């Protein structure tokens, strides 16, 4: 038949979406006006949403609303209002990295993932949905934001925007995603998928997750959030200088989160059941014109004293970086707006537990321990002398050895005591750069041995420690000579090749010690007593309280800035830089 007749016969008059329970009928436009409807003539009207039809309207605002929501339809009403129809049956998830990508591309995808897959065949996901299988979001007349018909719809859109890394949009949606009742199955499964966003380490991603936590505090949503508040606060604090100005938390918002975390951790410190900070645990504090809830004297302190434990103030349950941040924010927010610069004393980091390399005092190599006692501590040593690698070859070999792990007795690559001994003596030519020192490299590698080996005392480690701290004596120690007829990498205890080396080594070391040539390193160190001080300048204190300051804020303190809601900035005139160059 004719082309025109064939095309007319293929026009769709009915479209059904059975999984969503939606039907679209083709019919003529209501009223005379049809301009801008996406075609003159027939329109596809939704039977379940009276008056709505598929729209082809386009604008920058609509394009921004559709970002990260590929499974959506734009509906328009006869009056011109728009709505966004999104399938709730699609389970979003992070896309798996494609095979064959370069290492750089894979690293970038792991740090800043943005690819999203939609699983439309998850029966458990669909079974947990309510009666509505599609969410209808009315679009504001400005086409800049959406309205949310339900909490499930708000949470689902928030999840999509987080996965798409639309941080500003997600941050603006956070206040809408709260409730005062337990989550339904549909809502709970959406919140569980927030765990898919935890791999996003962008500074703005941490700010988004903290803003969601802030608005979810004291609601049933907060315990269901899959991220750890302490980890997010630490990451946010360390990356604060890179967080977008629009997404930075105000001083008061940070204080609320840090106070909540502090009270929660202090409850755990004294063995009380962790729970959300309730209103009764805080007292209002006016900071400028803003009300901030600060912790009041809590029964936790009384329980701590009764149990013989430190009080929450002394327990310092917060990680050090958050202790310092809380101290600075509290000092800035409680100072007078017109005060001069103040000095804030920060807590010193606690001394970490566990063994420390320089705290071990090992003089076993000169203590007179016999060879029998020495050989009784190991079955064999393995050693394969490297073939004098230099430059890239040496770097590649070193990378392989470190990935496999160094061990005192040789390990997987046969690089243990004998390798470090010859390297520090200068018998092995192993250089990354032409002016490298084998002794210096050996000292570095010595500290990369397993802690279980360098923290134990013995002739092997004691000898290497003497060589590390006495480079002038390294060449005076006996050279390792392998005079075996059959040279294999494994040398068992009691073999002459080892017995001769350690007999000579013991005699030389004892002689050097008797002559006073061996210098033993310090093994105990005084603890730092001084508390670090940070000066907060007057312009910063004024800005924290919302007051004007004639003095510009010093550059190092610009990370304290944030945008206040409803506080327009004063107009500024920017002049273009002078043009330089010709041609």
N, C-alpha and C positions, 0 to 999 in steps of 0.2 A: 504494500500500500504506500500512499504518499508519506513523506517525512513528517509533515505537520500532523496528519492523523495519527501516525504511530506515536509521536511524542505526546499527544493529548491523551491517548489511551493508557499511558504509563503514569499519569498523575495520581499521587497517593490521596485517597479519601479517608483512610483510617489507619492510625498507627497505635499499636498496643505495646505497652511495657509491662508484661505480666508479673515480673518479679517485684516491680514497684507498685503494681496495682493502679496504673495510670493508662488513660486512653485519650488520644488526640483525634478529633474529628475535623475534617476540612469543610469549611463553609465560608460564605461571603462575610466581608467585614460589616460590622454593625455601624450604621450611620454612613454619611456620605464621605467623610474624611478618611482617606486611606494613605495619605502621604506619610512617609517615614515608617510604614508598617512592615517594610521588608518585602514589598511586592504589591502590585495592584491586582486585586481579585480575591483568591482564596487565602484563608488563614487557617492554621492548625490550632484549634481551641482545645483546651484541656477540660475533659468532662468532670473531673474531680475538683477542679478549682475554677469556679464559675467566672467567666469573663476574661480569663487569661489565655493568651495564645503565644506561640513561639515568636520571639522577636529577633530581629537582625540589627537592632540598634547598636551602634558602636561609638565609643568615646574613650579618652584616656582614663577617666574615672572607672568606667566599666571594665576596661582591660586590667586595671590594677585589682579590682575586686575578683576577677576571674583567675588571677595568678595563684597557682598551687591548687586549683580546683578544676582539673581537666574533665571530670565526670559531672558537669553541671549544664543546665539549660537556662537561658535567659528568657523569662516570661514577661509579657507586657499586657496591661489591662487596657480596655477600650479608652479609659480616661487618660492614659499615658503613664501611669505608675508602673514601676518595674519590680520584679522579684526574681530571686535566684533559686532554682530548683536543683537540689543536690541529692544524689542517691545515697541512702544510708546503708545499702547492702554491700558497698565496697569497703573492704578492710584495708586501710593504707598501711604501708610498711616501707622501711628503707630498702632500696634496690641493692641487690648483691653486686659487688664489683665484677665487672666483665673480665674474663680471662684475656691475657695478652697485653694489659695496660702496663705502661712503664712504671718503675718504682716511684718516680716523682708524682705521677698521676694518682697512683694508689694512695700515697701518703696524703696528698691533698684531699682526696675523697674521704679518707678516714677522719681528717681534721675538720673539714667543712663539707659534710655530705649534703646533697640536695636532690639526688634522684629518688623518686618515689614510685613504688609499684602499688597497683590496686588489685586486690584479690577479691574477685566476685564469686568465688566458689567455696567460701568458708561457711559451711553449714552451721557450725556452732555460733559464729558471729551473727548470722541472720536470725537464728533461733532466739537469740538474746534481745533482739530488737523489739520495740513495742509495736502497737498496731500501725504506726506510721512508718513506711519504708522509704520515704523521701522527705527531706527537710525543705521547707519553703521559707526563704529569707527575704522579707521586704527590703527594697533598696531605698535609702534616703533620697529625697529630691535632689540633694547636692551630688549624688552618686559617689560619695566619699566613704560611706560606711553602710553596714547592714544592721537590720533589727533581727533579734533572735527569738523565735517563737517558743522555745523551750530550753531547759538547761542542757539536754542531750544535743540539741542543735548547736548551741553555743560551744560546748566542749568539742564537738566534731569539727567545727570550723576552726577553732583554736588549734587543734591537732594538725589540721591540714596546713595552716599558716606556719606553724613551727617546723614541720617537715620541709616546707618550701623555703624556709629561712627568711620569711617576711617578718622580721623582728619588730618593726614599728607597729605593724598591723596587729600582731599577736599581743604586743604590750598594751595596746589600746583596748583589746578585747578582754583582758584579764579581769577587770571589775565586773563583767557580766557573767563570769563563770563561777558563781558562788551560790550556795544554797544553805538552808537551815534544817534540812531533813536528810536522812540516810540516802545514799545514792541507789538508784535502781540498777538492775542488771545491765541495762543498756548503757547507762552513764558510767558504771564501774568499768565495763570493758573498754570504753573509750579512754578513760583516765589511765588504765593499765598500759595503753599503747603510747602514753607519753614517755614511756621508757625508751622508745625508739629514738627520741630526741636527745638522750643523754650523751651520745657520742659526739654531738656538735660542740666543739670547744671554742667557738668564736666568742670573743668578749661580749658581744650583744646577746648571744644565746644565754650566757649566765645571767645577764641582767633580766632577760625575759622570764627565766625560770624563777628568779628571786621575786619578781613582781607578781607572778602567779601565786607563789607561796605567801607573799604579803597579803594579798586579798583573800586567800583561802584560810588564813589564820582564824582559829576559834570556830571553824565550820567543819561539818563532816567530810568535806573534800580534802582538807589538809592531810589527814593520816594516810590517804590513798595516793598522794603524790609519790612517784617512784624515785625521785632524786633525794640525795642527802643534803640537808640545809647547810651543814657545816662545810662540806666540800664545795658547794656552790658559792658560799660566802668567801671562802679562801680564794677560789679561782677569780671571783669578781674583784676582790681587793687587790690581787696581784696584777690583774689586767685592767684596772680602773682607768689608767691613762689612755687605753685604746677603746673604751666603751663610747659609743655615740652619745652626744650631748642629750639627745631626745630620750635616751633610754636610761640615763644615769638615775640612780635612786637619790632622793633627797637625804639630807643628814637625818631627818626625823624618821624616814622610812628605814634607813639602815639601823638606827637605834632600836626601832621596834623589833626588827629581825634578830639583831644581836642580843637584845634583852631576852627575847623568847628563847633563843638557843641557850643562853647562859642559864636561865632558870631551869630549862629542861635537862641540861647536862648536870646541873647541881642536884637535881632530884635523883638522877642515876647515881651520882657520886655517893649519896647517903643511902642508897638502896631502896628509894621510893619508886613506885611505878611511874614510868614516863607517861606524861600526858600533855595535852595542849595547855598553854598558859591561859588560865582563865582571867576574867576581869578582876576577880578578887585578889589575884597575885600582883596587881599593879596599882599604882596610884597616878592620877593625872598630874602632869607637870607642864606648866605654860612656858614655852620657849618662844619668845617673841609673841607672835599672834597665833601660834600653832600649839595644839594640845598633843603632848607626847605621853604615852603610858610607860612609866618606868617601874622597875620592880620595887615593891615595898618590903619591909621586914617580913620574911617568909618563915613559916613553921619549919621549913627545911633547915634553916640555921639552928633552930632549937633541937631538931632531931640529930643534927650533926654533932652538936655539943654533947647531947645525951649519949650518943654512940661512941664518943671519944674520937671523932673524926674532925678534920679541919672544917671550919665554916665555909660556906660557898665563896666568900671573898678570898679566903686563904687557899681554898682548894685549887683555884685557877683551872676550872674544868675546860675553859675555852682553849683552843690552840693558840700559840703565842701570837701569830699574826692577827688573830681576831681579838685577842686581849689588847694588843696595841691599838687596833682600830677602834675598839669600844672606848678605850681610855681617851683617845684623841677626840672622838665625836662627843663624848660626854663633856669633856673640858670645853670644847668649842661652843656647845649648845647651852651650857650653864654660865658661861662668862657674860659680863655686861656688854651690850652692843657697842658702847663707846669706850671700852677698855683698851688700854695699850696692849701691845703684844705680850703673850703669856708663854711661860715655859712649862711644858708638860713632861712629867717623868713617866717613861714607859717601862713596862716589866721586862726584865732580862729573860732571854730564852732559857728554859730549864736544861740542865746538862743531861744529854741523852744517856740512856742506860746501855748496858752491854759492854763488851770488851773494846778497848781502844789500842791501836797498834803501838803508839809511843808510851803507853802506860805499862807495858810488859818489860820487866827487868829479867833478862835471861843471860846468866853467866855459865851456863852448862858447859860450854866449850873449853873452859879452863878449870872446871871443878874437879878434875881428876876422874871423871867417869870412865870406866874401862870400855874397851871395844866390845866386850860381851854385852854390857848393858846397852851400848849403842845399837848393835846389830839385833838385839832382842826387840827393838821397837819397830822394825820393818822387815818384810820378807825379801824385798828386792828394790833396786833402783833401776829406772829405765832412762836412757839418754840416747838421742840421735842428734849429733852435731850438725847444725845447719851449714849449707854450702856457701857461706859468705855472701848472703843476699844484701843488696844495696838498693835504695830508692823504692820504686814502686813494688819490686819483688819483695823487699823487706816489709813494706807496709801491708801487702796482701798476706804474707805469712803471719805477721803479728796479729792481724785481724782474725785469721783462722784460729790461732792459738788462744786468743782471748775469748772467742765465741765457744770454743770447746772447753775452756777453763784450764788454768794452770794448777798444777799440784806438785807438792814438794817431792814426791816420789816419782814423778815423771808425767803421769797422766796420759791422756789419749794421744798427745803429740810428742811424748817423751821429752818434755821441756820442764824440768823441775830443778832440783838442787844443783846438779852438775852443770846444767845450762846457765843458771844464774851465777854460779861460782866462776865459770870460765868467762862469762860476759863481763863481770865486774873485775876480773883479773886482767882482761884485755886479750885473752887467748882466742876469742871468737870475734870475727870481723862481721858485725851486724849493725848497719847504719841506715836510718831513714834519710838523713841529710849528710852531706860530706863532712860537716864539722860536729857530728853527734859524738857523745861520749858513751861508751859501753857501760861504764860504771853508773852514770846517771840513769840510763835506761834500766839497768838492773835494779836500781833502788826503787824506781817506779813499779816495775813488775813484782818486786818483792811484796809490796803492799796490796797487790791484786791476788795474792794467794788466798785460799779459803780462810775465813776467820778461825775455823776450828784448828788450822795448822799454825798460823802465826800467833795465836793466843796460847798455844801449848809450848812448854819448854822442852828443849832437846838440843843435841849437838848440831844438827843440821841448821835449824833456825838461828841458833846462837852464833854459829859461824858466819851466816849471811848477815846478821845484824852487826857483827864486828866489822865486816868488810864494808857495809853500807855507811857506817859512821866513822870509818878510818880509811878513806881512800888512799892515803899515803902509804898504808901497809899492805894494800891488796896485792901488789906485785911481789912482796916478800913472802907470801904464802906459797906452799909447794904447788907445783903444776900438776894437773891431772894427766897421767900418762897411761893410755890403754895399751898394755903390752901383751894382750891375749892373742893367741894364734888365730882363734876364730872370734871375730868381733861381731857380736850381736848387740842389740839395743838394751837387752835386759841383763842386769848384773845382780846376781843373788848375794845375799849376805854371806860373809865369810870368805868370799872369793879374794884372791890375793890383790886384784886390782883395786878393790875398795879398802882392804886392810892396810895396804901400803900407804894409800893417800891419807887415811885418818890417823895412822900412827905418826906420820910426819907432821900432819896438821896440828895434832894435839901438842907435840913437842914445840913447834914454832910458836903457837899461841901462848903456851905457858911461859916460854922465854920472853916474848914481847910483854906479857903482863908483868913478869918479874922485873923487867927493866923499866916499867912505867910508860911504855909506848902506846898502850891501848887506851883510848878515851871512850868511856861508857856514857851513853846519852842520858839525859834526864828522863825519869819515868814518873815523876809527880809534878803537877803544875798547879799554881795558885788559881783559885776561882776568881772570876771577874766580879768585883764588888760594886763598881760604879753603875748607876742606873743611867741609861741613855736619856738625853733631854731633846725634845723637839720644840722649836719656837713657832707658835702660831701668830702671825702678824695681825695688826689691827684691821687692815682691809678685809682679811678673811673672816674675822669675828663679826665685822659689820655685815658682810654678805650672808653669813649663816643666819643672822637674825633678820634678814630682809631690809637692812638699813643701807642707805647710800654711803659711799666712801669716795672722797676726792682723790685718794691715792690709788693708783692702779694695783691690781692684785699681782704679786710676783709670779713669774712664770712657773716655778715648781709647784705652786698651789692651784694651778688652773684645773687640776683634776678634781677639785672640790666643787666645781661649778655644776649646776644642773638647771634645767628649765622649770620654772614654777608655773603651775596651772593658773590661768587668769591673770598673769602678771606680764603685760606687754613690755617689750624692751624699748628703751628710749631710742629715738631715731639717730642714726649715725651717717655721716657723709664720708663715703669712700672715694678717694682720688686714685685714678689710674697711675701706675708707676711710669716714670719717664721712659720714653722710647730710646733704646740704645742700639747702636748698630746701623749699618747702612746696607746699601745694595738691595 
